[in-house]
Amino acid sequence: MSLDLPTPAVALAIGAHPDDVEFGAGATLAKWSAAGCVVHHLICTDGSKGSWDPTTDLAELVVTRQAEQRDAAAALGATGQCVFLGWPDGELDSGLRQRWEVAYWIRRLQPTVVLGHDPWKRYRLHPDHRHAGLLAVEGVVAARDPHFFPEQQLPHHRPDALLLFEADEPDHAEDAGGFVDAKLAALHAHTSQLRSTMFIDHTAPADEVRRQRQAFDDRVEQRLRDHRTGEPVERAEAFKLIDRL
Ligand SMILES: [Zn+2]
């Protein structure tokens, strides 16, 4: 297990849905932001399936989730952009069209480090997470080579490293100590997801809401503790590191 990349100048985190980046790498991005890194978010889908309520106004949900994503980025201390590609939730593909868009944003934002879902995680069910992961990987390849998509008229750009979260075979840890609260605050900013993703039911009595919120925070923190590498790193986010790009 390698530990802690040098703080990048610019990071681009690519998620399938609003909230994926915070789950996968929130503490790492908060840590880098605090050290002066410009953190950008690129969200591939519109998040329009993120509700258990069959009567939800989906157009409104999309707007709400974009605002929540911006709030979450702010909670991490991120100073970069939140870019929304707006593909329909649940229908993301990793075709040429989508790869073109991801490569375009990598070239525009010129990240030192790109973060994304591990597309090769075994037994992963959600197709958007798999496709978003492939887009991060294949977007890097297209962005770094000058003869891909020359009509973009942007200089090609080769990041130094790619970090895959939810990794099938993690081999790199980022110390999350001191940034657990920022990660939790960013996750809680996704208010529309409290029920379906975090199992916090705001219509329950206040005591019960508090208990559910604590249970969620405990689960997140336990996951960080599972990746600890030992003294002095007691909480960590784990990744697959690809640094020969
Ligand atoms: Zn997701």
Boltz pocket constraint, residues with backbone or C-beta under 6 A from the ligand:
constraints:
  - pocket:
      binder: B
      contacts: [[A, 16], [A, 17], [A, 18], [A, 20], [A, 129]]
      max_distance: 6.0
